[in-house]
Each structure stands twice: as structure tokens, then as C-alpha cells.
Amino acid sequence: MMAKIFRAVVLGPPGSGKGTISARIAHSFGLQHLCSGDFLRENIAANTEAGILAKKYIQKNLLVPDNVMTYLVLPKLETMTKKSWVLDGFPRTVAQATALNNICDLDVVISLNVPFETLKERLSDRWIHPASGRVYNMEFNPPQVHGVDDISGEPLVQHDDDKPEVLVARLRHYKDIAKPVVDLYRAKGILHSFSGTETDKIWPYISSLLGTKIPA
């Protein structure tokens, strides 16, 4: 008999560690880690119709709209009907959550609640190599040479989005659009919230929850 398919989503504001948590879940429980940011980058690199559309918004520093994001993410998920996965970065809005709901049932939704000050510190420590998209964090994974990409030797930049004044607006906006998504999954009875300032301290609680949920 085939083991039951298991699907999880990790929600959280920018800098909450949802990518790190999702990667740990995938590694520990044998799920495939899917990241909407990767789909975005792949489509932009491949110059697909959705990628070209998305790039226009990103270049203007705007959020990619729901219809473009669902156009990017859902076809990928539709090819994975027989696989178990953990998804991060999607759904970000109720419209995206509804679209996701129409193609699959989720087993667990994990919501990461990280204090505003912690998010601010993490994101202001974040520097990027624009050409490759490589991300460094001055505290967790600093470059070998300060301000320089390890591989190309080119200068790193700080995203306009990660500058303190923009950050406050970004996090507030996230909170506004995320609340209805969190409420939606809470009403379905599949939401589990975890709070803390350190990924390593939150992780054991997430791991023990999933240990009871994921079929061996």
C-alpha cells in the first residue's frame, strides 16, 4: 500500500526563517521542498510568459500580483500530484490560498510568529549579489570578504526593501494581507502557530508536531 501523500505550507513574514524551516522539514521527513521564489527565478531565467510578466513588477519594486503568482506556482504543483511536499512563499493572499485549495488539500499549515525587532535585525543584516541572487546574512552566513561575493568577487548590495524605513512598511503590509490567510487555515483546523526569536529553538516543536502528523 502506498504511504499517504502529505502536504504542508509554511507561512511567515520576510526574515522569519520560513525557507530554513521548510528545508529542515524536507530533509527530516523526506518531503520535497518547494519555494515560490525559486519558481519565480526559474521562470524569469527561462523567459516564460509568466516570468516576463513577473519581472516587470519586480523591476518596479512591486509585489507580483495574485494571477501571475498562481500562474507560476499551480502548474508546477499539478505535476506533483503523487508527491509529498512542503511549500514556502505561497500562498501569500486569500486569492492565492483559494486557488491552491482548488487543486489540493493541505495537511498542515505552519505559521511563524517572529517579533518585529528580530525581523528588522535579520533583514538589515541581509546583503545580496544581484547577478546571481546569492544572499548573505552578516550574522549567520557572512561572505568570506566583507561586502564581496564569495564566488564572483563582485560587490554585494543591500536591497532597498531591506533598508529600515522600507522594512517597517513591508512588514506592516505583510501583516495586513497575511491575517485573512491565517484565519482561513485556522477555520479549517490545520493551522499551527509557533513563536520565537530563534529558528533553532522553534524547530524542535515543529519537528515533534510533524512527527505525529506525517505517515511513517
C-alpha positions in Angstrom: 0.0 0.0 0.0 1.3 3.5 -0.9 2.0 5.8 2.0 -0.4 8.8 2.2 0.6 11.9 0.4 1.5 14.7 2.9 1.4 18.4 2.1 2.5 21.3 4.3 2.7 25.1 3.8 5.0 27.4 5.9 3.8 31.0 6.3 5.8 33.9 7.8 6.9 37.4 7.2 10.1 38.3 5.3 13.1 37.3 7.5 11.0 34.8 9.7 13.2 31.8 8.5 10.4 30.0 6.6 13.0 28.9 3.9 15.3 27.5 6.6 12.4 25.7 8.4 11.0 24.3 5.2 14.4 23.0 4.2 14.7 21.2 7.6 11.2 19.8 7.3 12.0 18.4 3.8 15.3 17.0 5.0 14.0 15.4 8.2 10.8 14.0 6.8 11.7 13.2 3.2 9.4 15.8 1.6 10.2 17.8 -1.4 10.9 21.5 -0.6 9.1 23.9 -3.0 9.8 27.6 -2.8 7.7 30.1 -4.8 10.8 32.4 -5.0 12.7 29.6 -6.9 9.7 29.1 -9.3 9.9 32.9 -9.9 13.6 32.9 -10.6 13.4 29.8 -12.9 10.6 31.4 -14.9 12.4 34.7 -15.2 15.6 33.0 -16.3 13.7 30.8 -18.8 11.9 33.9 -20.2 8.5 32.2 -19.9 5.3 34.3 -20.3 4.7 34.3 -16.6 8.4 35.1 -15.9 8.4 38.1 -18.3 5.3 39.4 -16.6 6.7 38.8 -13.1 10.0 40.6 -13.9 8.1 43.8 -14.9 6.6 44.0 -11.4 9.9 43.1 -9.6 11.9 45.7 -11.5 9.4 48.3 -10.3 9.8 47.0 -6.7 6.1 45.9 -6.7 4.7 42.6 -5.4 3.9 40.1 -8.1 0.1 40.1 -8.4 -2.0 37.0 -7.5 -2.9 36.0 -11.0 0.8 35.9 -12.1 1.9 34.0 -8.9 -0.8 31.4 -9.3 0.1 31.1 -13.0 3.7 30.4 -11.9 3.1 28.1 -9.0 0.0 26.0 -9.7 1.1 24.2 -12.9 4.2 23.1 -11.0 2.1 21.7 -8.2 -0.2 20.0 -10.7 2.8 17.9 -11.9 3.3 16.7 -8.4 0.0 15.0 -7.5 1.7 11.9 -6.3 4.5 13.6 -4.3 4.6 14.9 -0.7 5.9 18.4 -0.3 6.4 21.5 1.9 5.8 24.8 0.2 7.1 28.2 1.3 6.4 31.7 0.0 2.9 30.8 -1.3 0.0 31.4 -0.7 0.6 35.0 0.4 -3.0 36.2 -0.1 -6.5 34.8 0.3 -6.9 34.7 -3.5 -3.7 32.5 -3.8 -4.9 30.3 -0.9 -8.2 29.8 -2.6 -6.5 28.9 -5.9 -4.3 26.4 -4.1 -7.3 24.9 -2.3 -8.9 24.2 -5.7 -6.1 21.8 -6.7 -5.0 20.1 -3.5 -5.8 19.6 0.2 -3.2 20.7 2.7 -2.5 18.6 5.8 -0.7 21.2 7.9 -0.1 25.0 7.8 2.7 26.3 9.9 2.7 30.0 10.8 5.9 31.5 12.1 5.5 34.4 14.5 8.8 36.3 14.9 8.9 39.6 16.8 9.2 42.7 14.7 12.6 43.7 16.2 14.1 40.3 15.3 12.8 40.5 11.7 14.3 44.0 11.5 17.7 42.9 12.7 17.7 39.8 10.4 16.7 41.7 7.3 19.0 44.7 7.9 21.9 42.1 8.1 21.0 40.8 4.6 23.1 41.6 1.6 22.7 40.3 -1.9 24.8 39.5 -5.0 22.5 41.0 -7.7 23.7 38.9 -10.7 23.2 35.5 -9.1 20.6 36.2 -6.3 23.0 34.8 -3.7 22.0 36.0 -0.2 24.4 36.6 2.7 23.5 37.3 6.3 26.2 39.2 8.2 25.4 37.2 11.3 24.6 33.7 10.1 26.5 33.3 6.8 28.7 36.3 6.1 30.8 36.5 2.9 34.5 35.5 3.3 35.5 39.1 2.5 33.2 41.8 3.8 30.9 43.3 1.2 32.1 40.9 -1.6 30.5 37.9 -3.2 32.4 34.7 -2.4 32.3 33.3 -6.0 32.5 36.2 -8.4 34.3 38.7 -6.2 31.7 41.3 -7.2 30.3 43.8 -4.6 27.2 42.9 -2.6 24.3 45.3 -2.3 21.6 45.8 0.3 18.1 45.5 -1.2 16.1 48.8 -1.0 13.5 46.5 0.6 15.8 45.7 3.5 16.6 49.3 4.5 15.0 50.1 7.8 12.4 52.6 6.7 11.1 50.4 3.9 11.2 47.4 6.2 8.6 48.8 8.5 6.2 49.4 5.7 6.9 45.9 4.2 6.3 44.1 7.4 3.1 46.0 8.1 1.8 45.2 4.6 2.7 41.6 5.2 0.7 41.5 8.4 -2.4 43.1 6.7 -2.5 40.6 3.8 -1.4 37.5 5.9 -4.1 37.8 8.6 -7.0 36.6 6.4 -4.9 33.7 5.1 -4.0 32.7 8.7 -7.7 33.0 9.7 -8.7 30.9 6.7 -6.4 28.0 7.7 -7.3 28.3 11.4 -11.0 27.9 10.4 -10.1 24.7 8.5 -8.4 23.4 11.7 -5.0 22.8 10.1 -3.1 25.9 11.3 -0.3 25.6 13.9 1.5 28.7 15.1 5.0 28.9 16.5 6.5 31.9 18.1 10.1 32.8 19.0 13.2 34.7 18.0 15.5 31.7 17.1 14.8 29.1 14.4 16.8 26.5 16.4 14.5 27.0 19.4 11.3 26.8 17.3 12.4 23.8 15.3 12.0 21.0 17.9 8.4 22.0 18.4 7.7 21.9 14.7 9.6 18.6 14.4 7.6 16.9 17.1 4.3 18.2 15.7 5.1 16.8 12.2 6.3 13.6 13.8 2.7 12.9 14.9 1.2 14.0 11.5 3.5 12.6 8.8 2.8 8.9 8.0 5.9 6.8 8.6 
